[in-house]
Amino acid sequence: MILLLSSMALADFCPESHTAEFISWARPMLFEWGDWTTQNGTIQLQTPEANGKWNVWIPRQDIAVDARYSLRLSVGTTPKTTVLARVALESEGRDEISGYGLSVEDNQLILYRWDKGERRPLMPPASFEHQGVIDLRFELHGDSLTGYVCSSQNNALLAKVHAMDSGHSSGLWGLMQDPKQGMDTTPIQMQIDRIHRSPIIDGFDIFGTEVLVQVAHNAPLPDDIKPFDLDRPPYPGQWVLLPNRSYIDLLTSADIQIQYATGRIPYWARNEAYRMASPEPEFNTDNTGFVLDKTYKDPRMVADLLKAYHSRYPEVTALHTLGNSRQGRPIWALRITDNPQKDEMEPAVLVVAAHHGSELLSTEYALDSIDELLRGAHGTDPKWITELDIWVVPLANPDGNACLWALDENHGRKNCWDMNGDGQIEATEGVDLNRNYPVQWGALGEKGSRSWPHAYTYRGPTAGSESETQTIMTWAQSYQPAVVLSWHTMANMILSPYTVDGLLPLEPDVPWFIAQQLLDGIPAPIGRETPPRLRRKLYSVDGVDQDWHLFNHGAMAYIVEGSHHNPLDMTTRNASVALYRPIRNRILEHLSAGPAIRIQVVDGSGQPIRAAVQLEGLTLSNGELWQTRQHDGRWDFLVPEHKNYSLRIKAEGYRQKTVEVDTQALTKIVLNP
């Protein structure tokens, strides 16, 4: 039986230390804010700094740039502790530092970048639950930054974060503490594990801990290597995933020639279920749909599933390629409605997932919507197919998804294109598609997205520069969805627009009120303590899709952050997908049954008019212009309650008209020249 490293040593346990040195807290200090002392084997903050924002302790000594810094921490009630690395003191100002920080803040692990005192997360935080003593490990190899929270008792992995960033390449190390941290949280011991790159093996530069190796097919592996042999690899040859570099010596001593080796692990090597998956979609037990919960999907598998659902339900589905990715992969959409070959005068819905191609679970939420709607399962209503025009895009970023599977499991968030034109697609290249939308693109400078092309949240060279975002926007400009569910992972919340700092919400805040109804009564996900929450933002962002949809069309557009990030356990996957179904069902029912404003604006001969719509009593403070659809003159807008609403309708060449509409029936409005 193959030893599945992804569910044992590699997923559940932290990297082991190799050649370690322990740092004495009693050594002289280079820099100190606050009143620190050492006693009983721990370093403690005795008096929080009154004038500075942080409390910092930096030992006076040089260390290797590439290293793993391990901090053993006794966790109290409100831990807020940071391990610093590659830190530079920019001035004598107390808070002006640059570098990186790995922080434990309450029950979250957060990877920060510091620039002259400005702190921003490099990726969403990872949540964990633990009390007592933990090990905080911060591993840096070149531009690869990885943080772990580990159990000090059995080295079990509690949380992991990873990012690529080369903004800071050298500097000091240290410890930072928020003055709000309780005195019952105390650092116990600091350990440094120097990391050295292995020698180049047959032209392959190996770094990091694990190594993926390709050897000749049927090469006689030593017994100690056989447990790491990967069954059914998607590429020719025999592949082994070695837990550390020392195993390479076993191969070379057995005269086995290494054909390829890398320290960047593609997700296909991690995921046995993916390698074992059927090459074709499998019918479920009652032959009404297809098996979705055996593995996560790559672009080919997503396309095959959409084709299979269309073949199974041809009367109510149509398969479309809305456009192509940067690398030419199709961006598929499955249209679900009663007359899918025609543009009927129905409100449109967009369900879109995987703007970040590495968020595999987001695609599962979208595929589940297809399956449930077509099979009429778990509270879905057949009238939604009759009354609505539903478009599902399970993979908005196929290039990033392919990058994750084929190049590096830690990448794929961006769309992975050859930005420097060297003919090589590096995993750090590409654009964060959900920082590329034109509304408030780059408005927050380096706070809401990044201008550096290799940054985790690079926003692109210009607003709307990427073919993937252009594809979504082109479709939306034609169909003007009244509802958008944009699936992501893993913050366990709904983000209600406007998300970007600086745009004022609607007044009254209709999207927020409706989102509250969507979340009502939903329990906490498996492995989490709190139910899904409603927030304006997870952290400061700009150029996101939901803001663009609301700003341009008045869509109830929500980023729905699922509960986990690609759990290998399919039981967790299934529980998470099931948990969020009420959000989808409730908003589709709201659009179908109301309360909602539904109008069609036409001229005297019944031809549709592109008209501006203004809802009296609703304040728009950001220059929004909402208009009826070009092809049929329709506009739909969800409202909180059933009552009559007053609309002002304007179109060039026609007399302005004020009309009163209800929230149940479609109102046809005729404008005169």
N, C-alpha and C positions, 0 to 999 in steps of 0.2 A: 504494500500500500504506500502511495506517495505521501511523504510528510508535507502537509500543507503549511508552509511557513507563514502564510498570511494570517492564519488563524491561531498560530502558536507563537513561536519565538519572535516573529517580526512584527506582529500586530499587537500582542498582548504584553510584551516585555520591552523595556528600555534598552538602549545600547549599553553594553558592558564597558567599564573602564579598562584601559590597557596599562600604559605606563603613567602612573599618576603621581603628583606631588601635592602635599597638603600645605596650605598657606596658613601661617600663624597669624592670628588676628592681632598679636601684640607687636608686630613689626611697625617701624615708623610709618607715618602717613604722609602722603603728598598733599592731600587736600581733605578738609573736614568741615562739614556744616553740621551744626547741632553738637550736642554733648554726648559722645559715644564712650563706652567703657567695655572692658572685657572682664568677665567673671564667670567662674564655674563652667569654663569651656564654651561660653557663648559670647557673642557681641551684642550689646544692647544699647538702644538709644535711651539715655537717661532724661535728657531735656530736649523736647522738640525745638527746632530752630524757630525763633519768633519772627525773623525778618525774611527768611527765604521760603520759597514754595516747597522745596524738597529738603530732605536730610540725606547727605551723601558722604560716603566713606570710601576713599580710594587709597590702597596701599602704594608705597613707593617702591616699585620695581618693574622692570621690563619683562614681558612675557611673549610667547609666540602669538602671532596674529591668528593663525589657524589653530584652534584649540577647542576643547569642551570644558566649560566652566560649570561645576556642580556645586550647588548650595544646598546643604541640609537645613531644613527649616521646620521648627516646631510651630505648628499652625494654631493660632488662637481664634478669637471671635471675628476680627476684621483684618485679615492679612492684606497688606498693600506693600509688597516688597519687590524690588527689581534688581536683577543681576545686570550690570553694565558691562559692555565690551566695546573695544575700539573707540573709547571716549576721548574727546579732545575738549579742553577747557578753553572756550573761545575768548574769554575776557575775565576780568576780576568780578564781573557780575555774578551774583550767586546762582542764578538759574540758567545761565547761558552755556550750555554744553552741547556737543554734537556726538553722535555715535548711535549705538543700538542698545536696547534694553529688553529683557525678557521678564515680564511681570506676572506675579500672582496677585490678583485683585479680587478679594472675596472668593468666589468659586470659578473664576475665569483665568485662563492663561492667555496673555496678550503679548504679541511681538511688536515692539515700537521702533520707530526711527526718530532720532532727535536731530534737529537742525537749529543750532544757535538758540537753544531754549524752547523751540517749538516741537511738541511731541505729537506724533500721529501714528496710528496703527498701520502696519504693513498688510494686514489681512484681518478678517473677522476673528474674534476671540474664540477659543475652545473652552467649553465648560467641563467641569469635573466635580466630583463629590468626594471629599476625604477630610478626615480629622486626624489630629495627632502629628506625626512627623512625616514630611515628604522630602523628596529630592527634586530640586529644580535644576535642569540641565540645559545649557545654552551652547549649541554646537555651531561653529563657524568654519566653513571651508570656502575660501574665496568669496564669491558673491552668493553662496548658498548659506542660508541662516535657518536653523532648526531648533525649536524649543520643545522640551519634554517636561511633564510632571510625572514623577514616578513614585511608587510606594517604596519607602525606605525599608520595609520588611521583606518584600519578595521581588522587588524591581519591576512590579507590574506597571504597565503603561496606563496612566490615568487620562492624559490629554497630550496632544501634539499639535504644533503649529509650524508652518514652513513658509518661507518667502525667498525670492531672489532679489538682491539689491546690492549694488556695488558703490553706493555713495560714500561709504566710509571703509577704508582699507587698513587703517592702523589706529593705534591709540592705546589708552590705558583700560584697566578693568576696575570694577568696584561694586559697591552695594548702595542702593538707594532705597529710602523708606519714606512713605507718605506720613506726614505728621498725624494723620487721622488713624494710622494703624494702632491697634490696641497693644499695650505693653505685654500682653500674654503671647504675642507672636515674636519668636526670637530665632535669629540665625545661629546655627550650632557649629557648622564647619564648612570651609570652602576648599574645594579640590579642583586642580587643574590637570587636565589630560591633554598633553600636547598632541596635535595631529600632524602627521607628516604624509605627504603623498608617497605612494609606493613607486618604485622605479617603473619606467615605461616598459610594458610587456608586449613585445612584438608590435610596437608602434601604438599601443593603446595606453593612454594616460589614465590610471586608475586612482580615484580618490574616494574618500568616504569609507563607510564600514562595509556595506554589502557590495557584492560584485556579481553581475550577470555575465556568464561566460558561454560562448558557443564553441563547441568542438565538433569533430566529424561525427556523422550519424553512426550509431552503434559502436562508438569508441568505448573500449572496456574501462569503465570508471572504477577507481579504487573504492573499496567498501565504505570508507569514510565519506565519500562524495555521493554515493548512490542515493542517500535520503533526500538530497537536494536536486535530484533530476526532475525536470519539469515535463510532465506528460502532455502530449498533444500541443506542442508549441505551434504558433501560426507561421513560423518561418523555418526554412530548411535547416537541417543539422540537428544536433543534440544540444540542449540548453540546460544549464544548471545555475541555480541562484544560491550563491555561497554566502553564508552569514557574516564572514569577514575575510580579509585578504590573506590570512595565513593558509587558507585552504588552497590557494593557487599553487603553493609549493607542492602539495600532494599531486596535483595534475602534472606539473612539470617534472617531478621526480618519477612519475609513471610514463614519461615520454609521450604524453598526450599533447598534441599541438593545439594551442588556443587560436581559434580563427577570429574571434571577436570578444572583447571584454569591455565592460562599462560599469562605472559607479552610479550612473543614472538608471534607475529601475523603471522600465515601462510597466504600466498597470496590468498588461496581459500576463506578466511574469508573477504578479502578486495574486491574481485572481484565478484560482483553479476552476471555479464554476464557469467563467467566461471561456476558458480553453475547452471545457467539456461540453459547451452548449451545442445544441443541434444547429446545423448549417441553415435549416429552414424553420420558419415559425411552426410551433406545435399547437394543435388544437387542444383546447381545454376539455375537461371530462364530458361536458354536455354538448360539445361541438358548436357552441354559440360564439366563442371567442378564441383567444390564443393565450398560451401560458406566458405570463409576463414576469413571474417572480423567481425564476431560476438564476438569473444573472443580470447585471447591468448591460447596457447596449452601446455598441459603437455605431458610426454612421450607417454602415451597411445594414446592420440589424434593425435600426430604426426604419430605414427605407423599406426593408422587406416586410416589416410588421404593418406599415401603413398600406402597402400594396395588398397584403393579405386581408386586412380589414375592408378595404375597398372591394376586393373580389368577393368577400363574404356578404357584404351589405351594399350592393351596387345601386339600389334604388334610393338610398339616403346618404350616399357619400360620393365625393369627387376628390380625386388625387391631383394636387397641384405642386409644381415647383415654382415657388414665388420668386426665386432668383438663385444666384450662385454665390458661394463664399469666395474669399480672396484666392484660394487655391483651386477654385472651380468646382467644389462639391455642391450638389443641389441642396437648397433649403426647402424641405418638403413641408407641405401642409395638407391635412385631411379636412375637407369641408363636410360638415354634418348638417343636413337640412332636408326637408321633404322633396324639394326640387333642386338638387345640387348642380344641375347643369345650367340653371338660370339665375339671374340676379333679381330675385323677388324683392318686394318692398317690405323687408323684415329688418329688425334691429340686428346688428352684427355683434359677435362676441369673439374676442381673441384670447386663446389660452396658449401661452408661449413659455418655453422652458429653455434652460441651458444657454442663456446669454454667456454664462461662464461654463465653458465646455467641460470643466473638471467636476462640476456639480451633478454627478450622475443621478442622484436621487431626484433631482428636479425633473428630469426626463420621465422618471417613473410616475410622478404625479400627473403629468400630461397624458402619458399613455393610458393610465388608469381612467382618465376622463373619457377618452375614446371608447375604451372597453365598456365602461359603465353606461354611457349614453346609448351605445348601440345595442347592448344586451338588456337595457332597462333594469339595471341592478341597483340595489342599495339606495332606494329613495329617488332615483331619477324618474322624470315624468316624460312620457312619450310626446306630450304636447310641446315640450321644448324643441324637439326636432321639427315639429310642424310650424311653430310660431317664430323660431329664432334661426339665425344664420351663424352657425358656430364653426370657427376655424381653429384648428389645433396645430401648433408648430412645436413638436417635441424637442427639436434640436436646432436652436437659432445659431449656434456656433459649432458647426461640424468639424472645422479645422482644429479648433482647440480640443475638442473631444478626441479626434484622431491623434493629436499630439500626446494626450494623456496615455492613451492605450499603447502607442507605438514608441514614444520617446522617453517620457519621464512622468512618473505618477504624481510628482509634485507640481506639475505644470498643466497647461490646458485651460487655465482661467481665461487667458487672452486667446487671440485667434491665430497665433503662430504663423506669421508670414515672414518671408525673407526681407527684412527691412533694410539691411545693409547691402543687399545685392551680391553677396559672395557665393551664391549658389547653394548655401547650406541653410536649412531651417533650424535654428537653434531654439531650444525650448523656452528661452527667456524672451524671444522676439514676439512681436504682435501687439495688438491693441485690446484693451479692456472695453468690450463692446458696450457695457453698461456705464461707461463714462464718455461715450462718443455721440450721444444724442444732442441735437442742437440747442435745446432749451437750457440756458445757463451753462453751456459748455465752457469749461475752464474758468468759471466765474470766481471760484474760490482759490485760484492760484494753485500752489502746491499742497493745499490743505484738502481739497475735495477730490483731486486726481493728480496725476503727475505728468510733467512735460518730458521727462527722461524716458527714452524709448524702451529701456529694459526694466523699467519699474513695474511692479505688480499691477498698478492701476494706471498705466499709461493711457492717456485719453485720445491719442491719435494726432496726426499732424494738423488736421482741421476738423471742425464740427461736421459730423455726419460723413466722415471720410471713408468709412468701411462699407464694403458692399453688403455685409450682413445687416447693418443698421439701415442702409438705404433700402434694402429689400423689405424690411418690416415697415418702414415709413411709407414707401410707395403703396404697399397694400393698404395701410391705414388711411392714407389720404383718399383712396377710392371708396373704402367701405365704412370709414369713420365709426369704429366700434363704440358701442355704448358701455361695454364692460371689457376690461382687460385684466386677466390674472397672469402675472409674470412670476413664474416659480423659480425660487432659489433655495439654497441651503446655507446655514443650518441654525439660524438664530431663534427659531421657534416664535415667530411673530408676523404680524401684518404691518407693513409700512404704508401709511396713508399719505397721499400727496397733499401739498407739495413737500417733497423730501429735502430739496436743496435749501441751504441757508439763504435767506434774502428774498425768496418769493413768499408773499403773504398768502395764507390759506384763503379759501372762499369764505365769505361771511354772509350767512351762517355756513359753517364748515360741513357741507353735505357729505363729502367722502368719509370724513371721520365718523359721523353719526351712523352711516350705513355700515362701516367696518365694525363698529361696536355690535351691531346686530349679527354680523357674520360670525363673530367669535363667541357669542353668548352660549354659555354652558359647555364649551368644549373642554375636556379634561386635560391634565398634563400628559405629555407623551411618555412612552416607555423610557425609563432611564432619566427622566427630567422631573424636577420638583414642581415647576410652575406650568400652568396652562399657557397656550399661546397668548402673547400680549399684543397690544396695539401701541405702535410708536410712530412718531413723525420720521425719525431716522435712527439707524443703528449707529452711525457715525457720520461725519460731514462728507457729503458726496455732491458731485455736480454732473450734469450730462446724462441723467438716467432716463430710462424709457417711460416710467409711469408719469413723470412730470411732463414729458413731451406729449403724451396722449391726453392728459387732462388739459394742458395749456391749449392745444390745437383743436380739440374736438369736444371737450367736456366729458370725456369718458371717466367712469368710475374705474380708475386704473390702480391696481394694488400690486406691490411686490409682496409675495407670500414667501416668507422664509420658513422652510421646513425644519424638522426637529433634529435631524442628524446629517452628517456628511458621509454618504456612501458606506453605510454599515455593511460589513461583509455578511453578517447574519441576516438572512432573508426574512426571518421572523420579525426582526426590528424594522426592516423595509416595509413589510406588509402592515404592521401596526401603524407606522407613520403615515403611509398612504391612506389607510382607513380613517385615521384621526382627522385628516384635513378635508375629507369628502363633504362634510356639511358646509364648509365655506363655499365650495363650488356650487353645491345644490341650492343653497340659500340665495346666492346672487343671481343664478339663472331663474329661480322662481320669482325673485323680485323684478327682474326685467320682464318676465313673461306676464305676471299677474298684476304688477304694480305694487305700490304707487310709482308711476313713471309718466313723464311728459312725452307724448308721441304726436309728432306733427308731420305733415307733408305740405310743402309750399309749392304752388303751381300758378301758372298764368291763366288767363281767361279761356284758353283752348285746352287746358289740362296738362300743358308741358311743364316739367319740373324747373324750378328756379333755384339758383344758388343764392341763398339769402342769409343775411346775418340775423342771429337770434339773441335777444337779450331778455333775461328773466328778471322781471321787476321784483325788488326785495332781495336780490342776490348781488352782493358787491364783488366785483372782479377788480383787483388792484394791480395787476401785473401786465395789462395790455392784451389780455386774451381776446380772441375773436373767434366765436363759434358760429359755424355756418351749416346750412343744410347740405345734404349730399348732392353732388353734381348730377348723378345719373337718375335719381328718382325724387330729389327734393325732400328727403326724409331726415329727421333729427330726433334722437331719443336721449332722454336725460332722467336718471333715477332721482327721486325725491324722497324725503323721509316719511311723508304722510299723505293720505288721501285728502285732497281739497282742491279748490280751483286756484289756478295760477294765471297771472297776467304776463303776456309776452309782447315784446315789441319786435316787429319783423321789418327788416329793411333790405332792399336790393336796388342796385343801380338801374335807373330807368323806370322804377316803379314807385308808387306812393307808399310811404311808410304806413304800417297798420298795427294797431294794438288789439290783441284778441285775448279772450279768456278761455282757458282750456281746463279740462278735468284730467284725472290721473288714471283713467281706465281705458277710454276709447281713443282711437286715432282721430286727430282733428285735421281736416283738410282746410288749408288757408289759401285763398285766392288773392293774388295781388294784381292791382290794376295799374296800367301805365300812367 
